[in-house]
Amino acid sequence: TAPAGERRPEYQPEVSGALRLHAPLPLDLSAWTSLSHVGRQYCVHPDLQRTVTLESSRWLDVGAVRRIDSRAAGIPPVTISLIVSNVTDAVIYEQCGLPREGRTLRLQVEVF
């Protein structure tokens, strides 16, 4: 619990939201980008035993997806995704003292 006089709701951002754009591309590709924002929040830091401010943060994710449907050749459909999370390598705190991962590249293959 927060010390007396410092009671603010924890992990309740002032505002949060995201904007996502998706576009089809040639060769059965599609691309997307997502811009997210989380406003200022407060938390009781476990080491300091007081309420601290988590400043607002913004991050950008981008990705490309290709679906390959080869059922005619006896191969199940496959979706291949290449995703870059937190492109700008922003420092994002979702909890006191615990930052989210930095820039991350993911390759994902789904077989249906």
WOFENBEL-V698107 format. One record per residue. N is the residue number from 0. RES is the residue in three letters. D_CENTER is the distance of its C-alpha to the mean C-alpha in Angstrom with 1 decimal. Layout:
BEGIN
n=[N:N]
res=[RES:RES]
d_center=[D_CENTER:D_CENTER]
END
This chain:
BEGIN
n=[0:1:2:3:4:5:6:7:8:9:10:11:12:13:14:15:16:17:18:19:20:21:22:23:24:25:26:27:28:29:30:31:32:33:34:35:36:37:38:39:40:41:42:43:44:45:46:47:48:49:50:51:52:53:54:55:56:57:58:59:60:61:62:63:64:65:66:67:68:69:70:71:72:73:74:75:76:77:78:79:80:81:82:83:84:85:86:87:88:89:90:91:92:93:94:95:96:97:98:99:100:101:102:103:104:105:106:107:108:109:110:111]
res=[THR:ALA:PRO:ALA:GLY:GLU:ARG:ARG:PRO:GLU:TYR:GLN:PRO:GLU:VAL:SER:GLY:ALA:LEU:ARG:LEU:HIS:ALA:PRO:LEU:PRO:LEU:ASP:LEU:SER:ALA:TRP:THR:SER:LEU:SER:HIS:VAL:GLY:ARG:GLN:TYR:CYS:VAL:HIS:PRO:ASP:LEU:GLN:ARG:THR:VAL:THR:LEU:GLU:SER:SER:ARG:TRP:LEU:ASP:VAL:GLY:ALA:VAL:ARG:ARG:ILE:ASP:SER:ARG:ALA:ALA:GLY:ILE:PRO:PRO:VAL:THR:ILE:SER:LEU:ILE:VAL:SER:ASN:VAL:THR:ASP:ALA:VAL:ILE:TYR:GLU:GLN:CYS:GLY:LEU:PRO:ARG:GLU:GLY:ARG:THR:LEU:ARG:LEU:GLN:VAL:GLU:VAL:PHE]
d_center=[28.5:28.6:31.9:34.2:33.5:29.8:28.5:25.3:22.8:20.2:16.4:17.3:15.7:18.2:16.0:12.5:11.5:9.8:11.8:11.6:14.5:16.0:19.2:21.7:23.2:26.5:27.1:25.0:21.7:19.0:16.2:13.2:11.1:8.5:8.9:7.4:9.8:10.8:14.5:16.8:17.1:19.8:20.4:23.5:23.1:24.8:26.7:27.7:28.6:27.7:25.2:22.8:20.5:16.8:16.6:14.3:11.2:9.7:7.3:7.8:6.8:10.2:11.9:15.5:17.1:20.8:22.7:26.1:28.6:31.6:33.3:36.5:36.6:36.0:32.4:29.6:26.9:24.0:20.5:19.1:15.5:14.5:10.8:9.8:6.4:6.9:10.2:12.0:11.5:11.1:12.1:9.8:11.8:10.9:14.4:17.5:17.8:14.7:12.2:8.8:9.4:10.3:10.3:10.2:12.2:12.5:15.5:15.8:19.2:20.1:23.8:25.1]
END
